């Protein structure tokens, strides 16, 4: 019996390409879980280190396990001099994601277990990358602004350290909580474009640094990780609350995409958005409402719903939250990666455990029965 011909699905829509125990997304009900734990139960209740441990090891850490995990992260935050020199040598106008991708790839030069793709070694390398990502992103930001690079402090947690290395000042509790919440909410999200890219690369038995470098390439696009940057730029472009309706109406009339609105999977709203909205509101109120980007974002959401049933995704309210944390818009995608490295590592580990080369077919739609003509006879 002849097997049925495979069917084409543009963008792999509806295709199940992997089985995972890491995170689940119910787009109809708007539910996201990490290892079976609802994101609403994790948001505001756990540190990023706990979420990362959960993804990497499959369960929430005990107090002893968490203390050791934090100690491991603190041990590996400091970057090799060669990486700092590389970051300092990049052009000031370089796109931060390009510098991040290059620096993470270069970290493989200093990784003693780089070619070991065993589960144990990959987890160890993943922990080192989780520790190094904030240091790299902070160094990129400081270097391109001509500022001295700030070394991490062993006594600070992950979110607090990241803010400190970025700005050179210790964050207050609200700033630490805001950074931590963002990192927890974006740590994993099933088989998104960058995670799929990481799994494709690792399915060839490529090492973790190669897979993560590939994932960073996929994350850069504005249809994936770059959406927060595009969203904040939109809010800055609108400029005032009373201009929101006109902007949205014109966008629909001219068929322009409004970044941060709509999602391939979620049809009733992104469960992470409400937490980011609430935290962005707290940050806005703390600064004395000098700006009203949260109200503008809510206005965009309301105006969009008049035209079509589309809801904000995770990038929509993360944009003003990151803005209030003092992060320039073109660094937003790098901050996304600081969170997502835990998920990428866990997916690569999962791929190694039950590996099969990911090699889909392509449906040929080009010409057939062509006749070859030598170069002398071509016109």
MIGU-307249 format. One record per residue: residue in three letters; x, y, z of N, C-alpha, C in turn. Coordinates in steps of 0.05 Angstrom, whole numbers, padded with zeros to 5 digits, always signed. Example, Ala and Ser with C-alpha at 12.3 -4.5 7.8 and 13.67 -1.06 7.14 Angstrom:
2
ALA+00264-00114+00156+00246-00090+00156+00264-00066+00156 SER+00257-00045+00142+00273-00021+00143+00258+00001+00157 
! end
This chain:
379
UNK+00017-00024+00000+00000+00000+00000+00018+00025+00000 UNK+00012+00043-00018+00028+00068-00020+00020+00088+00001 UNK+00040+00098+00014+00035+00118+00035+00025+00144+00023 UNK+00006+00157+00036-00004+00183+00025+00018+00204+00024 UNK+00016+00220+00003+00036+00241+00000+00033+00262+00022 UNK+00056+00271+00033+00054+00292+00054+00041+00317+00043 UNK+00026+00330+00061+00012+00355+00053+00028+00379+00061 UNK+00026+00400+00046+00040+00425+00051+00025+00442+00071 UNK+00039+00452+00092+00027+00470+00111+00045+00495+00113 UNK+00036+00517+00102+00052+00541+00102+00058+00550+00130 UNK+00084+00555+00134+00093+00563+00161+00091+00540+00181 UNK+00088+00516+00172+00083+00492+00189+00059+00496+00208 UNK+00040+00512+00200+00017+00517+00216+00001+00490+00220 UNK-00004+00484+00245-00019+00460+00252-00002+00435+00252 UNK+00023+00437+00246+00041+00413+00245+00053+00409+00273 UNK+00051+00385+00283+00063+00378+00309+00091+00367+00302 UNK+00112+00382+00308+00139+00375+00300+00156+00364+00323 UNK+00145+00364+00348+00160+00354+00370+00142+00348+00393 UNK+00151+00331+00412+00138+00326+00437+00155+00338+00459 UNK+00143+00352+00477+00158+00366+00498+00144+00364+00525 UNK+00159+00362+00546+00149+00363+00573+00155+00389+00587 UNK+00164+00409+00571+00174+00434+00583+00152+00454+00587 UNK+00137+00461+00566+00116+00481+00569+00093+00473+00551 UNK+00069+00481+00558+00046+00476+00542+00031+00501+00537 UNK+00019+00504+00514+00004+00528+00506-00024+00519+00497 UNK-00044+00528+00510-00072+00524+00501-00082+00551+00490 UNK-00081+00553+00463-00087+00578+00451-00117+00586+00453 UNK-00134+00566+00454-00163+00571+00456-00171+00582+00483 UNK-00160+00570+00504-00166+00578+00531-00147+00599+00542 UNK-00125+00604+00528-00106+00624+00537-00091+00614+00562 UNK-00080+00590+00561-00066+00578+00584-00037+00572+00576 UNK-00018+00579+00593+00010+00572+00590+00020+00559+00615 UNK+00033+00537+00613+00045+00524+00636+00074+00518+00631 UNK+00090+00518+00653+00117+00508+00653+00117+00482+00669 UNK+00124+00460+00656+00124+00434+00670+00099+00429+00685 UNK+00076+00437+00674+00050+00432+00686+00041+00453+00706 UNK+00058+00473+00713+00051+00494+00731+00041+00518+00716 UNK+00017+00528+00723+00005+00550+00709+00022+00576+00712 UNK+00025+00590+00690+00041+00614+00691+00030+00635+00711 UNK+00004+00634+00715-00008+00653+00735+00002+00647+00763 UNK+00008+00622+00769+00018+00614+00795+00048+00621+00798 UNK+00062+00622+00776+00090+00628+00777+00095+00658+00777 UNK+00080+00673+00762+00084+00702+00759+00081+00716+00786 UNK+00102+00730+00794+00101+00745+00819+00107+00728+00844 UNK+00110+00702+00840+00114+00684+00863+00141+00669+00863 UNK+00155+00670+00840+00181+00656+00839+00202+00675+00828 UNK+00227+00669+00834+00249+00683+00822+00256+00669+00796 UNK+00269+00685+00778+00276+00673+00752+00293+00648+00756 UNK+00310+00648+00776+00327+00625+00781+00310+00600+00785 UNK+00288+00603+00799+00270+00580+00804+00257+00570+00778 UNK+00249+00589+00761+00237+00581+00735+00257+00568+00717 UNK+00282+00578+00717+00303+00566+00701+00309+00538+00711 UNK+00311+00534+00737+00316+00508+00748+00293+00488+00741 UNK+00269+00498+00743+00245+00482+00736+00247+00471+00708 UNK+00254+00489+00689+00256+00481+00661+00279+00462+00657 UNK+00302+00467+00669+00325+00450+00665+00324+00423+00678 UNK+00311+00422+00702+00312+00397+00717+00285+00383+00721 UNK+00263+00397+00715+00237+00384+00715+00221+00387+00740 UNK+00231+00400+00760+00216+00405+00785+00226+00431+00798 UNK+00209+00442+00815+00217+00466+00830+00239+00459+00849 UNK+00259+00476+00852+00282+00469+00870+00275+00472+00900 UNK+00287+00455+00916+00286+00458+00945+00303+00483+00952 UNK+00301+00491+00977+00318+00514+00985+00347+00508+00982 UNK+00356+00484+00987+00384+00476+00984+00392+00476+00955 UNK+00375+00464+00938+00380+00463+00909+00381+00491+00897 UNK+00363+00509+00906+00362+00536+00896+00388+00551+00904 UNK+00396+00547+00928+00420+00561+00938+00445+00553+00921 UNK+00447+00527+00915+00469+00517+00899+00467+00528+00871 UNK+00443+00528+00860+00439+00538+00832+00447+00567+00830 UNK+00439+00583+00850+00447+00611+00850+00477+00615+00853 UNK+00489+00598+00869+00518+00599+00872+00532+00592+00846 UNK+00522+00572+00831+00533+00565+00805+00531+00588+00786 UNK+00508+00601+00785+00504+00624+00768+00524+00647+00775 UNK+00527+00652+00801+00545+00674+00809+00573+00668+00801 UNK+00581+00642+00801+00608+00634+00794+00615+00640+00765 UNK+00594+00639+00748+00599+00639+00719+00591+00666+00705 UNK+00583+00686+00721+00574+00711+00708+00596+00727+00696 UNK+00620+00725+00707+00642+00742+00696+00650+00731+00669 UNK+00653+00750+00650+00660+00742+00622+00690+00741+00618 UNK+00699+00724+00599+00727+00723+00592+00735+00750+00580 UNK+00760+00758+00584+00770+00783+00574+00767+00785+00543 UNK+00771+00762+00530+00769+00762+00501+00741+00769+00491 UNK+00720+00761+00506+00693+00768+00499+00688+00798+00504 UNK+00698+00808+00526+00695+00837+00532+00710+00853+00510 UNK+00733+00844+00502+00748+00859+00481+00733+00858+00455 UNK+00720+00835+00449+00704+00832+00424+00681+00852+00425 UNK+00667+00853+00447+00644+00871+00450+00653+00900+00446 UNK+00675+00907+00459+00685+00935+00457+00694+00942+00429 UNK+00702+00921+00413+00712+00927+00387+00691+00930+00365 UNK+00666+00923+00372+00645+00925+00352+00637+00954+00347 UNK+00628+00961+00323+00621+00989+00317+00599+00998+00336 UNK+00600+01023+00344+00580+01034+00363+00552+01033+00351 UNK+00550+01033+00324+00524+01032+00311+00514+01004+00305 UNK+00529+00984+00314+00522+00956+00309+00495+00950+00322 UNK+00479+00934+00309+00453+00925+00320+00459+00907+00344 UNK+00449+00913+00368+00455+00897+00392+00451+00867+00388 UNK+00430+00859+00374+00426+00830+00370+00448+00817+00354 UNK+00460+00832+00335+00482+00822+00320+00507+00818+00337 UNK+00511+00837+00355+00534+00835+00374+00529+00812+00393 UNK+00505+00809+00403+00498+00787+00422+00502+00760+00408 UNK+00492+00757+00384+00495+00732+00370+00525+00725+00366 UNK+00540+00745+00359+00569+00741+00354+00584+00734+00380 UNK+00577+00748+00402+00590+00743+00427+00584+00715+00438 UNK+00559+00707+00436+00551+00680+00446+00564+00659+00430 UNK+00566+00662+00404+00581+00643+00388+00610+00642+00396 UNK+00622+00665+00401+00650+00666+00409+00655+00654+00437 UNK+00635+00654+00454+00638+00641+00480+00645+00612+00478 UNK+00638+00600+00455+00645+00571+00451+00675+00567+00452 UNK+00691+00588+00444+00720+00586+00445+00730+00581+00473 UNK+00715+00590+00493+00724+00589+00521+00710+00567+00536 UNK+00693+00552+00523+00677+00531+00536+00692+00504+00534 UNK+00701+00494+00557+00717+00470+00557+00702+00445+00549 UNK+00675+00446+00552+00659+00423+00545+00643+00427+00519 UNK+00652+00445+00502+00636+00454+00479+00626+00431+00462 UNK+00642+00411+00457+00633+00389+00439+00620+00366+00453 UNK+00617+00368+00479+00604+00346+00494+00574+00351+00494 UNK+00559+00334+00480+00530+00338+00478+00515+00319+00497 UNK+00528+00308+00517+00514+00292+00537+00495+00310+00552 UNK+00474+00298+00564+00454+00313+00579+00467+00329+00601 UNK+00485+00315+00616+00497+00328+00639+00514+00352+00631 UNK+00531+00348+00610+00548+00370+00601+00532+00393+00590 UNK+00510+00386+00575+00494+00407+00563+00480+00424+00585 UNK+00471+00411+00606+00459+00426+00628+00480+00444+00641 UNK+00504+00434+00645+00525+00451+00657+00532+00475+00639 UNK+00534+00470+00613+00538+00492+00594+00515+00511+00594 UNK+00491+00500+00596+00467+00517+00597+00467+00536+00621 UNK+00475+00525+00644+00476+00542+00668+00496+00564+00664 UNK+00519+00558+00651+00539+00579+00646+00528+00600+00627 UNK+00513+00591+00607+00501+00611+00588+00479+00627+00602 UNK+00463+00615+00619+00443+00630+00634+00457+00652+00650 UNK+00479+00646+00662+00494+00665+00678+00507+00687+00660 UNK+00517+00679+00637+00532+00697+00620+00515+00716+00603 UNK+00491+00707+00596+00474+00724+00578+00470+00752+00589 UNK+00461+00756+00614+00458+00783+00624+00484+00799+00623 UNK+00506+00786+00629+00532+00800+00629+00539+00810+00601 UNK+00533+00793+00581+00539+00800+00553+00521+00824+00545 UNK+00495+00822+00550+00477+00843+00541+00483+00869+00555 UNK+00489+00868+00581+00496+00893+00595+00522+00904+00585 UNK+00541+00887+00579+00567+00897+00568+00563+00910+00541 UNK+00546+00899+00524+00540+00910+00498+00529+00939+00501 UNK+00509+00941+00519+00497+00967+00523+00517+00988+00534 UNK+00533+00980+00554+00552+00999+00565+00573+01007+00545 UNK+00584+00987+00530+00605+00992+00511+00597+01011+00489 UNK+00573+01007+00478+00564+01023+00456+00558+01052+00464 UNK+00554+01056+00490+00549+01083+00500+00575+01096+00511 UNK+00598+01081+00508+00623+01092+00517+00626+01092+00547 UNK+00611+01074+00561+00613+01073+00590+00629+01049+00599 UNK+00640+01050+00623+00655+01028+00634+00636+01004+00638 UNK+00646+00980+00632+00630+00956+00636+00630+00949+00666 UNK+00606+00943+00676+00602+00938+00705+00604+00908+00710 UNK+00620+00901+00729+00623+00873+00737+00600+00864+00754 UNK+00591+00838+00752+00569+00829+00769+00577+00827+00798 UNK+00557+00827+00816+00562+00824+00844+00551+00797+00853 UNK+00567+00782+00867+00560+00755+00875+00536+00754+00894 UNK+00532+00776+00909+00510+00776+00929+00483+00782+00917 UNK+00483+00791+00892+00457+00799+00879+00445+00775+00864 UNK+00419+00775+00862+00405+00755+00847+00406+00761+00817 UNK+00394+00744+00801+00396+00746+00772+00384+00772+00761 UNK+00359+00777+00768+00346+00802+00758+00360+00827+00768 UNK+00366+00827+00794+00379+00850+00806+00406+00855+00794 UNK+00422+00834+00789+00448+00837+00777+00446+00848+00749 UNK+00427+00838+00734+00424+00847+00706+00419+00877+00705 UNK+00400+00887+00722+00394+00915+00723+00419+00931+00731 UNK+00433+00921+00751+00457+00934+00762+00478+00936+00740 UNK+00483+00915+00726+00504+00915+00705+00496+00933+00681 UNK+00470+00935+00676+00460+00953+00655+00464+00983+00662 UNK+00456+00990+00686+00454+01018+00694+00476+01028+00713 UNK+00490+01009+00725+00511+01017+00744+00501+01026+00771 UNK+00475+01023+00776+00464+01029+00802+00446+01005+00811 UNK+00445+01002+00837+00428+00980+00847+00399+00987+00844 UNK+00383+00968+00834+00354+00974+00830+00339+00974+00856 UNK+00316+00989+00857+00299+00987+00880+00282+00961+00878 UNK+00265+00956+00897+00250+00931+00898+00231+00929+00874 UNK+00218+00952+00867+00199+00951+00844+00214+00945+00818 UNK+00237+00957+00815+00252+00952+00790+00262+00923+00789 UNK+00271+00912+00812+00279+00884+00813+00256+00866+00807 UNK+00233+00871+00820+00210+00854+00816+00200+00855+00787 UNK+00202+00879+00775+00193+00882+00747+00211+00867+00728 UNK+00237+00869+00732+00256+00854+00715+00252+00824+00719 UNK+00249+00816+00744+00246+00787+00750+00220+00777+00737 UNK+00198+00791+00739+00173+00783+00728+00176+00779+00698 UNK+00188+00798+00684+00192+00795+00655+00208+00770+00649 UNK+00230+00766+00663+00247+00743+00657+00232+00716+00662 UNK+00216+00715+00683+00200+00691+00688+00180+00685+00666 UNK+00166+00706+00657+00145+00703+00638+00154+00694+00610 UNK+00179+00701+00603+00188+00695+00576+00208+00672+00575 UNK+00211+00657+00596+00231+00636+00598+00227+00613+00578 UNK+00202+00607+00572+00197+00586+00552+00169+00590+00540 UNK+00165+00580+00516+00138+00582+00504+00135+00562+00482 UNK+00136+00537+00490+00132+00514+00472+00150+00517+00447 UNK+00139+00509+00423+00156+00507+00399+00153+00532+00382 UNK+00163+00555+00393+00163+00580+00377+00186+00579+00357 UNK+00189+00600+00341+00208+00600+00319+00237+00596+00328 UNK+00245+00611+00348+00273+00608+00357+00278+00581+00370 UNK+00259+00572+00386+00263+00546+00399+00263+00523+00379 UNK+00246+00525+00359+00246+00505+00337+00273+00506+00323 UNK+00284+00530+00318+00310+00533+00305+00332+00519+00322 UNK+00331+00523+00348+00350+00510+00366+00348+00480+00365 UNK+00324+00470+00364+00320+00441+00363+00328+00430+00336 UNK+00324+00444+00314+00333+00435+00288+00364+00433+00288 UNK+00377+00454+00298+00406+00453+00299+00416+00431+00316 UNK+00405+00427+00340+00415+00406+00358+00407+00378+00348 UNK+00387+00376+00331+00380+00350+00320+00402+00339+00302 UNK+00420+00356+00293+00442+00347+00277+00466+00339+00294 UNK+00463+00340+00321+00484+00336+00340+00503+00360+00342 UNK+00494+00383+00332+00509+00408+00337+00508+00414+00367 UNK+00529+00427+00377+00531+00433+00405+00512+00455+00414 UNK+00510+00459+00440+00492+00479+00451+00497+00507+00442 UNK+00522+00515+00440+00528+00542+00432+00520+00547+00403 UNK+00523+00526+00386+00514+00529+00358+00484+00531+00357 UNK+00470+00515+00373+00441+00515+00372+00430+00542+00382 UNK+00443+00553+00403+00434+00578+00415+00440+00601+00396 UNK+00463+00600+00382+00469+00621+00362+00449+00621+00340 UNK+00441+00597+00331+00420+00595+00311+00393+00606+00321 UNK+00387+00600+00346+00362+00611+00358+00362+00641+00359 UNK+00385+00653+00366+00387+00682+00366+00382+00694+00339 UNK+00391+00681+00318+00385+00690+00291+00356+00691+00285 UNK+00341+00670+00294+00312+00669+00290+00298+00690+00307 UNK+00308+00694+00331+00295+00713+00350+00296+00742+00341 UNK+00316+00748+00324+00320+00776+00317+00296+00788+00301 UNK+00282+00772+00285+00261+00783+00268+00238+00795+00283 UNK+00226+00816+00271+00204+00830+00285+00178+00814+00286 UNK+00177+00791+00273+00153+00774+00276+00157+00755+00300 UNK+00180+00757+00313+00185+00740+00337+00195+00758+00359 UNK+00220+00755+00367+00230+00771+00389+00232+00800+00385 UNK+00234+00809+00360+00236+00838+00355+00210+00853+00357 UNK+00189+00839+00364+00162+00853+00365+00160+00873+00387 UNK+00174+00869+00410+00172+00888+00432+00185+00915+00424 UNK+00208+00913+00410+00220+00938+00401+00202+00952+00381 UNK+00190+00938+00363+00172+00950+00344+00147+00962+00357 UNK+00137+00948+00378+00114+00958+00393+00120+00985+00407 UNK+00143+00986+00421+00150+01011+00435+00155+01033+00415 UNK+00167+01027+00393+00171+01048+00372+00144+01058+00362 UNK+00124+01040+00360+00098+01049+00352+00086+01068+00372 UNK+00088+01061+00398+00077+01079+00419+00091+01106+00419 UNK+00117+01105+00415+00132+01131+00414+00124+01147+00389 UNK+00118+01133+00367+00110+01147+00343+00082+01159+00346 UNK+00063+01145+00359+00037+01155+00364+00039+01181+00381 UNK+00054+01179+00403+00061+01202+00418+00042+01213+00439 UNK+00016+01209+00434-00004+01220+00453-00029+01203+00452 UNK-00043+01202+00475-00067+01185+00478-00088+01193+00458 UNK-00092+01218+00452-00113+01227+00435-00107+01221+00405 UNK-00083+01210+00399-00077+01204+00372-00079+01174+00366 UNK-00086+01158+00387-00086+01129+00384-00107+01120+00364 UNK-00132+01129+00366-00153+01120+00349-00147+01126+00319 UNK-00137+01149+00314-00130+01156+00286-00108+01139+00275 UNK-00088+01133+00292-00066+01115+00283-00077+01087+00276 UNK-00093+01076+00294-00103+01049+00290-00121+01048+00266 UNK-00139+01067+00264-00158+01068+00241-00142+01069+00214 UNK-00122+01085+00214-00105+01088+00189-00090+01062+00184 UNK-00081+01049+00205-00066+01024+00201-00084+01003+00188 UNK-00109+01001+00197-00127+00981+00185-00135+00990+00157 UNK-00139+01016+00153-00146+01025+00126-00125+01020+00105 UNK-00100+01021+00114-00077+01018+00096-00064+00990+00098 UNK-00077+00973+00114-00068+00945+00117-00039+00943+00129 UNK-00034+00960+00148-00008+00959+00162-00011+00942+00187 UNK+00010+00926+00192+00010+00909+00216+00016+00926+00241 UNK+00001+00921+00262+00006+00935+00288+00021+00915+00305 UNK+00046+00920+00310+00063+00901+00325+00054+00898+00354 UNK+00056+00873+00364+00047+00868+00391+00018+00860+00394 UNK+00004+00860+00371-00024+00853+00371-00028+00827+00355 UNK-00042+00808+00367-00047+00783+00353-00025+00762+00359 UNK-00033+00737+00356-00014+00715+00362-00022+00691+00345 UNK-00002+00677+00335-00007+00653+00319-00023+00632+00334 UNK-00018+00630+00360-00030+00609+00376-00054+00619+00393 UNK-00050+00641+00409-00071+00650+00427-00093+00664+00412 UNK-00118+00655+00417-00141+00667+00404-00159+00682+00423 UNK-00153+00680+00449-00170+00694+00469-00152+00711+00487 UNK-00128+00716+00479-00110+00733+00495-00086+00717+00506 UNK-00064+00730+00508-00039+00718+00519-00040+00720+00549 UNK-00038+00698+00564-00040+00699+00593-00018+00715+00606 UNK+00004+00719+00593+00026+00734+00604+00021+00764+00604 UNK+00004+00772+00585+00000+00801+00580-00010+00816+00605 UNK-00029+00804+00619-00041+00817+00642-00021+00823+00664 UNK-00002+00805+00668+00018+00809+00689+00037+00832+00681 UNK+00045+00832+00655+00062+00853+00645+00048+00880+00646 UNK+00022+00881+00640+00006+00905+00641+00006+00916+00670 UNK+00000+00899+00689-00002+00907+00717+00025+00918+00727 UNK+00047+00905+00719+00073+00914+00728+00081+00939+00714 UNK+00075+00942+00689+00081+00967+00674+00066+00990+00687 UNK+00041+00985+00695+00025+01006+00708+00039+01015+00734 UNK+00049+00996+00750+00063+01002+00775+00087+01019+00769 UNK+00102+01012+00749+00126+01027+00742+00119+01055+00732 UNK+00098+01058+00717+00089+01084+00707+00081+01102+00730 UNK+00066+01091+00749+00057+01106+00772+00080+01114+00790 UNK+00100+01097+00792+00124+01103+00808+00140+01126+00797 UNK+00140+01130+00771+00155+01152+00759+00138+01177+00758 UNK+00114+01176+00770+00097+01200+00771+00080+01205+00746 UNK+00076+01184+00730+00061+01185+00705+00070+01209+00688 UNK+00097+01211+00685+00107+01231+00667+00100+01223+00638 UNK+00097+01197+00634+00088+01187+00608+00062+01171+00612 UNK+00048+01165+00592+00023+01149+00594+00023+01127+00573 UNK+00045+01113+00571+00047+01093+00550+00029+01069+00556 UNK+00024+01064+00582+00005+01042+00588-00023+01049+00579 UNK-00032+01073+00584-00058+01081+00575-00059+01081+00544 UNK-00037+01089+00532-00036+01089+00502-00039+01060+00492 UNK-00024+01042+00505-00025+01014+00497-00053+01003+00500 UNK-00066+01009+00523-00094+01000+00527-00113+01013+00506 UNK-00107+01038+00498-00123+01051+00478-00120+01037+00451 UNK-00095+01029+00445-00090+01014+00420-00106+00988+00420 UNK-00105+00974+00443-00119+00948+00445-00149+00952+00440 UNK-00161+00973+00453-00189+00978+00450-00196+00986+00421 UNK-00179+01002+00409-00184+01011+00381-00182+00988+00362 UNK-00163+00970+00366-00160+00947+00348-00185+00929+00350 UNK-00196+00926+00374-00219+00908+00377-00244+00919+00363 UNK-00245+00945+00357-00267+00956+00341-00266+00946+00312 UNK-00242+00939+00303-00238+00930+00276-00238+00900+00273 UNK-00225+00887+00292-00221+00858+00290-00215+00846+00318 UNK-00223+00822+00322-00219+00809+00348-00190+00799+00350 UNK-00172+00817+00356-00144+00811+00360-00136+00822+00388 UNK-00120+00806+00402-00112+00814+00429-00082+00818+00432 UNK-00073+00833+00452-00045+00837+00456-00030+00811+00462 UNK-00005+00810+00452+00012+00787+00459+00032+00796+00480 UNK+00051+00778+00486+00070+00784+00508+00086+00809+00503 UNK+00092+00815+00477+00109+00838+00471+00095+00864+00475 UNK+00068+00864+00474+00054+00890+00474+00057+00905+00500 UNK+00054+00891+00522+00057+00905+00548+00085+00903+00560 UNK+00101+00884+00548+00129+00883+00557+00144+00908+00547 UNK+00135+00919+00524+00149+00942+00513+00149+00966+00532 UNK+00126+00975+00543+00128+00997+00562+00141+00989+00588 UNK+00139+00964+00596+00152+00956+00621+00183+00958+00618 UNK+00193+00949+00596+00222+00951+00592+00231+00980+00589 UNK+00214+00996+00576+00220+01024+00573+00222+01038+00600 UNK+00204+01031+00618+00206+01043+00645+00229+01032+00661 UNK+00240+01010+00653+00264+00999+00666+00289+01011+00654 UNK+00286+01031+00637+00308+01045+00626+00323+01031+00604 UNK+00309+01011+00591+00322+00996+00570+00315+01008+00543 UNK+00334+01015+00527+00329+01027+00501+00315+01006+00483 UNK+00298+01016+00465+00281+00998+00450+00297+00978+00433 UNK+00320+00986+00423+00335+00968+00406+00350+00947+00422 UNK+00347+00947+00449+00359+00926+00466+00338+00906+00475 UNK+00312+00912+00469+00290+00895+00479+00294+00866+00471 UNK+00301+00860+00447+00303+00833+00438+00326+00818+00452 UNK+00347+00833+00458+00369+00821+00474+00360+00813+00502 UNK+00343+00830+00514+00333+00824+00540+00315+00800+00539 UNK+00299+00797+00518+00283+00773+00513+00301+00749+00514 UNK+00324+00750+00501+00342+00727+00500+00354+00720+00527 UNK+00358+00741+00544+00367+00736+00571+00348+00718+00586 UNK+00323+00721+00581+00303+00703+00593+00302+00676+00579 UNK+00300+00676+00553+00294+00652+00537+00317+00632+00537 UNK+00341+00639+00545+00364+00620+00544+00358+00596+00561 UNK+00343+00599+00583+00336+00575+00599+00319+00556+00584 UNK+00299+00566+00570+00282+00549+00554+00296+00536+00530 UNK+00313+00552+00517+00328+00541+00494+00345+00517+00503 UNK+00359+00521+00526+00377+00500+00536+00360+00475+00543 UNK+00338+00479+00556+00321+00456+00564+00311+00441+00539 UNK+00304+00456+00518+00295+00443+00493+00317+00428+00479 UNK+00341+00439+00480+00364+00425+00468+00369+00399+00483 UNK+00368+00400+00509+00372+00376+00525+00351+00355+00518 UNK+00326+00364+00516+00304+00346+00509+00308+00334+00481 UNK+00318+00350+00462+00324+00340+00435+00345+00319+00436 UNK+00366+00323+00451+00388+00303+00453+00378+00277+00465 UNK+00360+00278+00484+00350+00254+00498+00335+00236+00479 UNK+00319+00247+00462+00303+00231+00443+00306+00243+00415 UNK+00331+00241+00405+00338+00255+00380+00329+00240+00355 UNK+00321+00256+00336+00316+00248+00308+00322+00272+00291 UNK+00338+00268+00271+00345+00291+00253+00319+00303+00242 UNK+00316+00329+00247+00293+00344+00236+00298+00351+00207 UNK+00284+00337+00190+00290+00341+00161+00264+00339+00146 UNK+00247+00360+00146+00222+00359+00131+00226+00360+00101 UNK+00205+00352+00087+00206+00353+00058+00197+00381+00048 UNK+00204+00387+00023+00194+00411+00009+00178+00403-00015 UNK+00157+00417-00020+00140+00412-00044+00151+00429-00067 UNK+00161+00415-00087+00173+00430-00110+00151+00442-00127 UNK+00154+00468-00133+00134+00482-00150+00147+00496-00173 UNK+00172+00488-00179+00186+00501-00202+00180+00487-00228 UNK+00194+00496-00249+00190+00485-00276+00199+00456-00278 UNK+00188+00441-00297+00196+00413-00301+00203+00409-00330 UNK+00216+00386-00336+00223+00378-00363+00238+00400-00378 UNK+00256+00413-00365+00272+00433-00378+00293+00420-00396 UNK+00301+00434-00417+00321+00424-00435+00347+00439-00431 UNK+00369+00424-00426+00395+00437-00421+00406+00450-00447 UNK+00416+00474-00444+00428+00488-00466+00456+00497-00457 UNK+00477+00490-00473+00504+00498-00466+00507+00528-00465 UNK+00528+00537-00451+00532+00566-00449+00536+00580-00476 UNK+00549+00565-00494+00554+00578-00521+00528+00582-00536 UNK+00508+00566-00530+00483+00568-00546+00461+00585-00532 UNK+00466+00593-00507+00446+00609-00492+00444+00637-00503 UNK+00420+00647-00504+00415+00675-00514+00400+00691-00492 
! end
